């Protein structure tokens, strides 16, 4: 019951976003502006504030980097295994492969804070910061290899990555953060998760997956059921502490990022297919995340 109570508020916020957009007719421009606010201002503030709250060492950060690389590499490899096994159309696979390894940062940081307080949120923020460039490079590479130069420029300008690197430097070098700035960042970050989760709800859609049930099932099962098992193994193999193992397991169990369909649509992929895959995965994660959290607590 405690796990359900931990997860339920996040999914109620997702449901509220769906209600506002699909039933109360809040405009797409409203949610587009909200997503931009979260992406460029609120969420970078949350990442920076979270990472600077709990002291980190170079050794612990390096171990988290290893764990993140292992989990992300496994996810990417398993999405490409679907090509010889399922033989999907190239454009369908290039579009939906990202649903097998991209992750919803809003749900992740919210649940990490509820699961292990500021320490858990710090660990999740570090993992997310390491994983964002990996997931972006893999997703864009699958859709358009010829855009490598543009991808690199977007990666180094990504506000999540910039906030993570600056926060890690301040944390490891013990750079003091003025109280007024720290409080401001904390208040901005407090807004990020609620607005971000409502934006996730507004993107939910169950239309557009005709003819790709096997490919969708592969990616959803990989994201919600197979990757968490691998995350458990990696946490054990690297000798992570209890909190780090729990947060890594949570990271491995997160549903796909709601922005995945936007990337596919912008790069000429099958946006509707990605949208329905992301939506089904998000809905099913309301059941799978509590299961994995109970496993992690055992």
ABEGO torsion letter per residue (X at the ends): XAAAAAAAAAAAAAAAAAAAAAAAGBBAAAAAAAAAAAAAAAAAAAAAAAAAABBBBAAAAAAAAAAAAAAAAAAAAAAAAAAAAAGBBAAAAAAAAAAAABBBAAAAAAAAAAAAEAAAAAAAAAAAAAAAAAAAAAAAAAABAAAAAAAAAAAAABAAAAAAAAAAAAAAAGBBBBAAAAAAAAAAAAAAAAAAAAAAAAABBABGABGAAAAAAAAAAAAAAAAAAAAAAAAAAAGBBAAAAAAAAAAAABBBBAAAAAAAAAAGBBAAAAAAAAAAAAAAAAAAAAAAAAAAAX
